[in-house]
Amino acid sequence: MRDRMRDRVRADDEVDELPPHALLNVVQIPNTQVQSPWWLIIRRMFYSFILVFIVAILAYVDRDGYSNMDTLLDSIYYAAVSLSTTGYGDIAPITQHTRLINTVVVTPARILFLILLVGTTLSVLTEESRKTLMIRRWRKNMRNHTIVIGYGTKGRSAITALLADGVSPSQIVVIDTDREVLDQASAKGLVTVHGTATRSDVLKLAGVNRARAVVVAPNQDDTAVLVTLSVREIAPSATIVASVRESDNSHLLRQSGADSVVVSSETAGRLMGLATVTPSVTEMMEDLLSPDEGFSIAERIVLEEEVGGNPRVLEDVVLGVVRSGELYRIDSSEAETVEPGDRILYVRSNTGPQEQIS
């Protein structure tokens, strides 16, 4: 079965091996300075009219040095046909002084006018070059990031929790096949990769082999199993948190390499069952799961002055102790005394100052 799954994730065209300029439609790096194209066009038109007006005034002041120039309208006409390089020849400089002014002033203005006319094309080329450079730099420097596979309800909720815990948006990469939802993710400052995470080359493009953690949150359980298997094969040391709809499939995810498995349907079902009997308990659970208000569950390293003490007497409401990657609940014998290097799981108030989670 594993061999069949590996065959499915192999692709003929390895996206991760493409040069940066070929990834413009695949990888999207958020841009904090986004301007409307209409505003750019209007601004260039404004500059062009200003340039025509300046040349027209300059020509009108020295109108005696031109043939067939008598009125201001003649000077505007001359400026327009001259700057646009149309050059009908019906109005032309005839004195040495006027020809010098045309050489020194009007000719550079003509070049600037042409630059403004083709500014949109130049802007597109410059934008693509800038994006290519950003992709190249991102692929080189991205380390210890978090990859979220699937930007549905579960994926968005996971990202909200990450952001609330202080993770930078630039350290989160979203993989999805829907460009519309990827645009929404990019608008929030997240790096996005367009493609299916069942392909190993797409995972490699997202830097899964250098990622700190991977959140697997697709809509189908079989897809979650396949993606988890692929991620674990490429990134043996990454922390994989996977979501599954049915509890019967949770063991498949663990066998595929998931470190943690969340059963979404059972979790929602338990909350609904509790709501019918003890609504206050459900309200408190929702409060703990909401990162932006009330209380939330957090993890921090044990302070030096707390070593050797009982976690039950700490100021924080401690739920458990994490030691060497193993969670011990507060009522277990292993959690009676905290040791150097331990981390404690506690209830944090979101209304007070946020603590930095190491």
N, C-alpha and C positions, 0 to 999 in steps of 0.2 A: 504493500500500500504506500509506504514511504517513497519507494522508487517511482511509482506512478505519479505521486504528487510532485516529486522533483522534476519529472519530465514536463509536467504542466506549467511549472514556473519558468522553465527555460524559454528564451525568446530568440528568434532568428536575428533580430536587430537589437543589439545591446544599447539601450538608451543611455546608460551611465558612461559609455565610452564615446559618446558624441562630443564634439567641441562645443564650447559655451554658446557660440552664435547660433547653433542648431537647437538650442534648448529654450529659445525665447518663448515658444508656445507651450513649454512643459513646466519650467520653473518660473515662479513669479516672486520677485523680491519686493516687499512693500516699499512704496515711495512716499515719503512724508511731505513732499512738495508737489502736489498735483494741481495743475492748472487746466482750465477748460480750453479745448482747442479753439472754440469760438472767440474766447478772450485773446488768445495769441494772434489770431487772424485780424481781429479788430485793432489790436495794438500795432501790428505791422502796417496796416492800412493808414492808421493815424500818423505813424512816423513817415510814411511815404508822402502823404499830403503835406506834412510840415516841410519836407525836403523840397517838394515842388514849389511851395510858397516862398521858401527862402531864395531859391534860384530865380523865381519870377521877379521878386523884389530887386535882387541884385541886377538882373537884366534890365528892368525898367529904369533903375537909377542911371544905368549906362546905356540907355536906349539909343543915343546918338551914334554909338559905335556899331549898331546893327542895321542891316538893311530891312526895310519894310516893317519896322517896329515903331508904332505911334502911340498905342494905348496900353493900359495895364492888361487888357485881355490878350493883346498880342504877346506880352511877356509871359503870361501864364501859358498860352499856347506853345510858345517856344520852349518853356521849361518842361512841359509835359512831353513834347515830341523829342526833345533832346535827351532827357533822362531815361526815357523808355527806348532810346536808340533807334527810334523810327526815322528821324532826320529827313524831312521832306525837302529841305534846302531852300524853302521860300523865305525864311528868315535866317540870316547868317552873320557872324561877326565880320566887320570890314576894317576895323582899325587894329593897329598893333597892340594897343592897350587892352582892348576887348578880347582879342585872341589870347593874350597872356592870361587874363582872368579865366577864360574858358579852359585853358590848359591846366592852370593851377587849382581852380575851384570847381568848375562844372564837371570836368572829367572825373575827379574823385567822387563827386556827388552822384554821377551817373553809375559808377561802380557800386556805391553804397545802395543806390536805388535798386539795382539788379539783385543785390544780396537780399534786400527786403522782399523782392518779388518771389525769389526762390527760397525764402526763409522757411516755408512750411516743409519743403523737401529736406532742407538742411537740418531742420529740427527733428524730423523723423529719423534721419540717418544718425544724428547726434544721440537721440534717445535710444536707438537700438545699440549703438556703441556703448553707451553708458550702462544699459542693462546687461550687455555681454560682459563688461568689466565687473559688474556687481556679481553676476553668476559665477564668474571665474574666481573672484575673491571669496565668495561664500563657499564654494566647493573646496577651496584650499584651507579655510580657517574654521569651518564648522566642526565643533567638538563638544562632547558631553551634552548634546541637546536631547530634546524629547520629541519623538515622532508620534503623531496621532493619526491612525489609519481609520478614515471614515469621519466625515464632518456632519453626521446626523445628530439626533438629539443626544445620544450618549457621548459622542465625540465633543460636541459643543460644551456639554456640562463638564466633561473632564478638563477641557481647556479653561473654562471659567474658574474651576478649582485651582488649577496650576497658576493662573494669573493672580488669583487672590492670595496665594502663598508666596508671591514675590518672584515668580519665574518671569523672565523677560520675554515679551512676544517674539523677539528675534531668535530666541532659543527654542521655539516650537515650530515644527514642520508638519504640515497637514498634507496627507495623501488622499485624493479622492478622484473619482471619474467624472464628477459633475462640475463643469466649469462655473456654473452660476454660484454654487455654494463655495467654490474656491475663491471667487471674487469677493464674497462676503467675508471669508477668512482673511484675505489679503487686506481688506479695508480695516481690519482690526490689528494690522501690523504683523500678521503671521506669514511666514514663508510657506508657499504652497507648491506642491508637485502634482501635475495632472497625469493620471495613469492608474492602473489597477495594481494594488499591492500584492496580488498573487504572482506578479512577475518579479523575479529576483533582480533584474536590471533596474526596475523602478525603485525598489528598496535600496539598492546600492546608490542610486542617484540621490536619494534622500539622506544618504550618509548613515545607513542603519548600522554599519560595521563600526562607526565611531559614536553611536548614540548612547546616552546614559540609560534611557528608558524608552519603551515602545508601548503605546496604548492601542490595543486592537479592538476596534468598535465598529465592525461592519454590520449590515442588516441581517445576514444569514449566518447560521452556526457553522455550516460546512466551509464557508469562506473564512470564518474566524480560525478554524482548525488549520486550513491550508496556509493562511498567512502566518499563523504562529509557528508552524513547522518551518516555513521559509525564513522567518526572522531568526529563529534559534539556530538554524544551520549557518546563516551568514554572520550573526552576532552572538557568539556563545556566552559572552559576559554581560549582555544587556539585560536589564530588568523588564520582563514582559508582563503586562497587565492586560488580560483579555476579558471581554464580555460575551456572555452566551445567553440565549433566550431560555433554553430548556436545561434543567439540571442534569438530565440524562447525558448531555453532551459535555459536561464539565470535565469528566475524566479524560476525554479525548484531547481537550486543550492542555491539561496537565501533562499528558503523555507526549504531546507535541512540543512541550518546553515552556509553557506558561508558568510564571512564578506565582501569580495570583489570578483567580478566576471569580468574576462577579456574575451571578445569575440574576439577570434583570427581571425576568418574569416572577420569580419567587420572592425577590426583594420587594417588588411592588405589591405582590399578593399579600405578603405579611403585613405591610403597612396598611393596606386596605382592611385586613382582618382586625388589626389593632384599633383602627379608627372606629370600627363599629362597637368595640367594647370599652376601650380606654382612649378617647380622642386626645387627651392631654399628652399621653405617651407619644402618639403619632406626631403631634405638634412639636414636641421636644426633639424627636428624631429628625424631622424636617429642618428644624433650626440648626441642629448639629451638622447636617449635610449641606446647609446653605453657607457658602464661604464669606458672604459680604455683610451679614448682619447677625446679631445675637451671639451665639456661641458656635464654635467649630472644634473638631478634633484635630490636634496638631502633634508634631513630634519634634523634640529638641534633644540635644546632647546634655548629659548630666553635668552640672557645674562642679567645680573642684570642691567647694565647701559642702556639697551634697553627698559626696562619695562616702560610703560606709553607713549612711543613714537609712532609715526606713522610708520608702516612697509614700507611705500612707500619711506621714506627718508633714509632708511638704506643703508649701502654700498652694501649689497647683492641685487641681483635682486629677490625680493620676489614675489612668485606666490600665496601664501595663508597662512592662520594661522590655526593651529590645536589646538582646545581648547576642553578639556574633550572628546577627541576622535572624535570630529566633525570638519570637514574641512570647513573653510570659505574662499572663494575666495577673492583676494585682493581688488576687487571692491565692496564687500559687506560692510554694515554698521558695522557688528560685527568685521571686520578686520581693523577698523580705528585706534584702539589703542591696543597694545599688553599688556597682563596681565601676572603676575607671573605664571609660570608653562606652558605657551603657548609654542608651537613649531612652527617654521616657515618652510614653504616649499620654497626653493630657488634654483637658478641656480648656480651650483658649477663648477669651472674650474678644470679639471682633470690634467692640466699641472703644477699647483702650488702644494703646500703642502696640503696633505689630512687632513681634519678636522675629529676629532673623533666624531661620531654620537652617542649621548647618547641614 
